[in-house]
Amino acid sequence: MEFVFHLIVVLHFVGLALLLGAFLVQLKDPQKTVTRWMWDGALTQLLTGLIMVGMISGGLLGDEEKEELDNAKIGVKLAIVIVIAVLAFVGKKKPAPQVGLWAAIGLLTLANVVIAVFW
């Protein structure tokens, strides 16, 4: 089961790469817009995050992988990724430029990374 958990963690990082990469690649582009990759990254992050929390909460991991969950941290990160997903969904339906939505998605993604590392 540890292998499956690690595979889910890798997919979680892929979702982060999709979100952050789609944001960073447009830094110099004057027609900043929300891309399909931001939507896919948000959904990947949301789904894999929920799976990881479920696996840890359900006790499906061995003793060396067992962690104690910080429910406040998980709740904040969940709320942020839901906002990112909603912004990406709204943004993919609108015509370019979408500087405000693009910036909000990028900054919230960075905030989620900071929370994951420092909290």
QUIWOVEN-V641659 format. One record per residue. N is the residue number from 1. PSI is psi in radians with two decimals (999 if undefined). D_CENTER is the distance of its C-alpha to the mean C-alpha in Angstrom with 2 decimals. Layout:
n=N psi=PSI d_center=D_CENTER
n=N psi=PSI d_center=D_CENTER
This chain:
n=1 psi=-0.46 d_center=22.87
n=2 psi=-0.65 d_center=21.54
n=3 psi=-0.76 d_center=21.12
n=4 psi=-0.74 d_center=18.97
n=5 psi=-0.80 d_center=16.74
n=6 psi=-0.62 d_center=16.50
n=7 psi=-0.70 d_center=15.81
n=8 psi=-0.67 d_center=12.81
n=9 psi=-0.75 d_center=11.59
n=10 psi=-0.78 d_center=12.32
n=11 psi=-0.58 d_center=10.44
n=12 psi=-0.73 d_center=7.24
n=13 psi=-0.59 d_center=8.23
n=14 psi=-0.75 d_center=9.16
n=15 psi=-0.71 d_center=5.92
n=16 psi=-0.76 d_center=5.20
n=17 psi=-0.69 d_center=8.83
n=18 psi=-0.82 d_center=8.84
n=19 psi=-0.95 d_center=7.00
n=20 psi=-0.67 d_center=8.98
n=21 psi=-0.76 d_center=11.90
n=22 psi=-0.53 d_center=12.44
n=23 psi=-0.91 d_center=12.58
n=24 psi=-0.60 d_center=14.87
n=25 psi=-0.33 d_center=17.11
n=26 psi=0.15 d_center=18.26
n=27 psi=-0.72 d_center=19.30
n=28 psi=-0.08 d_center=22.96
n=29 psi=2.16 d_center=22.95
n=30 psi=-0.37 d_center=24.75
n=31 psi=0.92 d_center=23.42
n=32 psi=2.36 d_center=19.76
n=33 psi=2.80 d_center=17.98
n=34 psi=2.26 d_center=14.83
n=35 psi=2.93 d_center=14.68
n=36 psi=-0.57 d_center=14.11
n=37 psi=-0.57 d_center=11.70
n=38 psi=-0.75 d_center=9.31
n=39 psi=-0.84 d_center=9.86
n=40 psi=-0.71 d_center=9.62
n=41 psi=-0.72 d_center=6.35
n=42 psi=-0.77 d_center=4.95
n=43 psi=-0.67 d_center=7.40
n=44 psi=-0.78 d_center=6.90
n=45 psi=-0.77 d_center=3.74
n=46 psi=-0.88 d_center=6.02
n=47 psi=-0.83 d_center=9.03
n=48 psi=-0.60 d_center=8.82
n=49 psi=-0.77 d_center=7.97
n=50 psi=-0.70 d_center=10.90
n=51 psi=-0.76 d_center=12.95
n=52 psi=-0.77 d_center=12.80
n=53 psi=-0.72 d_center=13.85
n=54 psi=-0.71 d_center=16.44
n=55 psi=-0.73 d_center=17.80
n=56 psi=-0.81 d_center=18.26
n=57 psi=-0.62 d_center=19.73
n=58 psi=-0.06 d_center=21.90
n=59 psi=0.54 d_center=23.43
n=60 psi=-0.01 d_center=22.81
n=61 psi=2.73 d_center=22.56
n=62 psi=3.06 d_center=25.60
n=63 psi=-0.65 d_center=26.80
n=64 psi=-0.37 d_center=25.39
n=65 psi=-0.18 d_center=21.78
n=66 psi=2.25 d_center=22.22
n=67 psi=2.74 d_center=20.27
n=68 psi=2.20 d_center=20.80
n=69 psi=2.44 d_center=17.83
n=70 psi=1.74 d_center=17.50
n=71 psi=-0.57 d_center=17.05
n=72 psi=-0.79 d_center=16.79
n=73 psi=-0.81 d_center=13.87
n=74 psi=-0.73 d_center=12.08
n=75 psi=-0.74 d_center=13.21
n=76 psi=-0.80 d_center=12.06
n=77 psi=-0.65 d_center=8.43
n=78 psi=-0.79 d_center=8.76
n=79 psi=-0.74 d_center=10.60
n=80 psi=-0.78 d_center=8.35
n=81 psi=-0.52 d_center=5.48
n=82 psi=-0.73 d_center=8.80
n=83 psi=-0.75 d_center=10.24
n=84 psi=-0.78 d_center=7.81
n=85 psi=-0.72 d_center=8.55
n=86 psi=-0.78 d_center=12.12
n=87 psi=-0.72 d_center=12.52
n=88 psi=-0.68 d_center=11.48
n=89 psi=-0.80 d_center=13.86
n=90 psi=-0.75 d_center=16.52
n=91 psi=-0.59 d_center=16.25
n=92 psi=-0.22 d_center=16.78
n=93 psi=-0.25 d_center=19.96
n=94 psi=2.69 d_center=21.44
n=95 psi=2.74 d_center=23.47
n=96 psi=2.75 d_center=22.79
n=97 psi=2.70 d_center=22.77
n=98 psi=1.01 d_center=19.85
n=99 psi=-0.74 d_center=19.62
n=100 psi=-0.85 d_center=18.57
n=101 psi=-0.76 d_center=15.62
n=102 psi=-0.83 d_center=14.59
n=103 psi=-0.73 d_center=15.02
n=104 psi=-0.76 d_center=13.26
n=105 psi=-0.80 d_center=9.99
n=106 psi=-0.79 d_center=10.51
n=107 psi=-0.68 d_center=11.72
n=108 psi=-0.62 d_center=9.15
n=109 psi=-0.78 d_center=6.47
n=110 psi=-0.68 d_center=9.45
n=111 psi=-0.72 d_center=10.24
n=112 psi=-0.65 d_center=7.30
n=113 psi=-0.79 d_center=8.44
n=114 psi=-0.74 d_center=11.92
n=115 psi=-0.75 d_center=11.68
n=116 psi=-0.66 d_center=10.58
n=117 psi=-0.77 d_center=13.48
n=118 psi=-0.24 d_center=16.12
n=119 psi=999 d_center=16.09
